[in-house]
Amino acid sequence: MAALRPISSLSSLAGRTAVVTGASSGLGRSIALRLARLGAYVVCADLSPVSRDASLVPTHELIVSNGGSGAFAEVNVTDLASIEAAIALAVAASPRARLDIMVNNAGTIGHQADAPNLGIHTEQPAFAQNVFNVNLMGVWNGTHAAVRQMLTQEPEKLPADEDVDVRLGDPEVEGQDGPRGSRGSIVNMGSIHGMVGGPSEAAYSASKAGVINLTRTVAIDYAKDRIAANVVCPGYCAINMGSKPTDPEIAARRLTPWPHRGAARDVANAVIYLVRDAPWVTGSVLAVDGGTTAD
Ligand SMILES: NC(=O)c1ccc[n+]([C@@H]2O[C@H](COP(=O)([O-])OP(=O)(O)OC[C@H]3O[C@@H](n4cnc5c(N)ncnc54)[C@H](O)[C@@H]3O)[C@@H](O)[C@H]2O)c1
């Protein structure tokens, strides 16, 4: 294997800690790996360390075997205490007893496993309730617990705040607007189906719309405390959620202006932008969708 390229200090998340829920598979796995690659200690939180593709090395093992740092935490996002325990693990690993980054990514698919979902008249109440519990209550739990921890921490500069070069015309940040820094950054995983309706996904779309407005509200409430909260809304990615391929009829209705579908790393890059490079971005809803919602 080729040696990993070194990371500049301005791109590094060394010394920062993160919790990523749903880190065993799909987008969460990619986000966790990217955070660890940049030097963060990553708590990979999921129901099980085994990926949906059981042939894959568990995320935390891959991180550690490549020289990164992190651990697995058994978390069910519907159980607040399990999320609090994962955050405690991150805080214990932090050189400054902090949780810097919380990514509430875990989610469950919007299509019923055992019956076709042709619209809300075919959605089973127990199915819808589970979607709300995992996708919305899970994000509420993760955000609630992260904010409670972050409020106990002092603001710390992000790498982007250090990257000030007055010779190139950057204003001298400290001198101009006082001290910079953030108590922490929360990224919640929405979906473009929280921004616009998703075909035959009433419960899923409602849960993701809830995630968006929960996050906006948290952003307003805690901006004064320098806690950032943003939503990333992936569009139609090449990887499917859950274990079932998307119904071909529904897949045909999922169009992306960009010539190809998104990859997990496209979503991971958006998360890195928010938690590392964008200290003043809060309350934003970032579509990562190849232009689908612009159409
Ligand atoms: N893949 C896409 O195209 C896409 C598009 C838009 C939004 N999203 C969102 O991105 C997020 C991740 O999706 P994905 O495609 O990686 O899905 P995935 O099914 O590949 O992975 C989801 C992960 O979450 C975990 N998880 C599920 N329920 C959990 C629970 N109760 N507690 C803890 N962990 C739990 C699963 O074990 C799994 O590892 C979800 O919130 C999803 O709604 C995905």
PDBQT file of the ligand as one rigid body, heavy atoms in Angstrom, charges set to zero:
ROOT
HETATM    1  N1  LIG A 301     -27.267   6.678   0.923  1.00  0.00    +0.000 N 
HETATM    2  C1  LIG A 301     -27.968   7.710   0.470  1.00  0.00    +0.000 C 
HETATM    3  O1  LIG A 301     -28.148   7.849  -0.749  1.00  0.00    +0.000 OA
HETATM    4  C2  LIG A 301     -28.545   8.745   1.423  1.00  0.00    +0.000 A 
HETATM    5  C3  LIG A 301     -29.231   9.826   0.866  1.00  0.00    +0.000 A 
HETATM    6  C4  LIG A 301     -29.773  10.799   1.705  1.00  0.00    +0.000 A 
HETATM    7  C5  LIG A 301     -29.614  10.697   3.077  1.00  0.00    +0.000 A 
HETATM    8  N2  LIG A 301     -28.954   9.643   3.600  1.00  0.00    +0.000 N 
HETATM    9  C6  LIG A 301     -28.822   9.614   5.078  1.00  0.00    +0.000 C 
HETATM   10  O2  LIG A 301     -27.488   9.349   5.423  1.00  0.00    +0.000 OA
HETATM   11  C7  LIG A 301     -27.440   8.604   6.637  1.00  0.00    +0.000 C 
HETATM   12  C8  LIG A 301     -26.601   7.351   6.425  1.00  0.00    +0.000 C 
HETATM   13  O3  LIG A 301     -27.174   6.592   5.370  1.00  0.00    +0.000 OA
HETATM   14  P1  LIG A 301     -26.401   5.375   4.682  1.00  0.00    +0.000 P 
HETATM   15  O4  LIG A 301     -26.764   5.391   3.249  1.00  0.00    +0.000 OA
HETATM   16  O5  LIG A 301     -24.987   5.382   5.073  1.00  0.00    +0.000 OA
HETATM   17  O6  LIG A 301     -27.183   4.154   5.378  1.00  0.00    +0.000 OA
HETATM   18  P2  LIG A 301     -26.654   2.699   5.775  1.00  0.00    +0.000 P 
HETATM   19  O7  LIG A 301     -27.901   1.886   5.924  1.00  0.00    +0.000 OA
HETATM   20  O8  LIG A 301     -25.601   2.242   4.841  1.00  0.00    +0.000 OA
HETATM   21  O9  LIG A 301     -25.962   2.934   7.191  1.00  0.00    +0.000 OA
HETATM   22  C9  LIG A 301     -26.706   3.365   8.293  1.00  0.00    +0.000 C 
HETATM   23  C10 LIG A 301     -25.945   2.978   9.547  1.00  0.00    +0.000 C 
HETATM   24  O10 LIG A 301     -26.729   3.437  10.663  1.00  0.00    +0.000 OA
HETATM   25  C11 LIG A 301     -26.786   2.396  11.614  1.00  0.00    +0.000 C 
HETATM   26  N3  LIG A 301     -28.007   2.502  12.407  1.00  0.00    +0.000 N 
HETATM   27  C12 LIG A 301     -29.280   2.273  11.986  1.00  0.00    +0.000 A 
HETATM   28  N4  LIG A 301     -30.128   2.418  13.031  1.00  0.00    +0.000 NA
HETATM   29  C13 LIG A 301     -29.364   2.725  14.098  1.00  0.00    +0.000 A 
HETATM   30  C14 LIG A 301     -29.661   2.960  15.471  1.00  0.00    +0.000 A 
HETATM   31  N5  LIG A 301     -30.909   2.892  15.941  1.00  0.00    +0.000 N 
HETATM   32  N6  LIG A 301     -28.640   3.278  16.309  1.00  0.00    +0.000 NA
HETATM   33  C15 LIG A 301     -27.363   3.323  15.851  1.00  0.00    +0.000 A 
HETATM   34  N7  LIG A 301     -27.021   3.083  14.576  1.00  0.00    +0.000 NA
HETATM   35  C16 LIG A 301     -28.018   2.780  13.715  1.00  0.00    +0.000 A 
HETATM   36  C17 LIG A 301     -26.760   1.104  10.794  1.00  0.00    +0.000 C 
HETATM   37  O11 LIG A 301     -26.358  -0.006  11.587  1.00  0.00    +0.000 OA
HETATM   38  C18 LIG A 301     -25.774   1.464   9.699  1.00  0.00    +0.000 C 
HETATM   39  O12 LIG A 301     -24.445   1.160  10.052  1.00  0.00    +0.000 OA
HETATM   40  C19 LIG A 301     -28.874   8.324   7.031  1.00  0.00    +0.000 C 
HETATM   41  O13 LIG A 301     -29.300   9.264   7.991  1.00  0.00    +0.000 OA
HETATM   42  C20 LIG A 301     -29.623   8.515   5.729  1.00  0.00    +0.000 C 
HETATM   43  O14 LIG A 301     -30.969   8.871   5.940  1.00  0.00    +0.000 OA
HETATM   44  C21 LIG A 301     -28.421   8.656   2.806  1.00  0.00    +0.000 A 
ENDROOT
TORSDOF 0
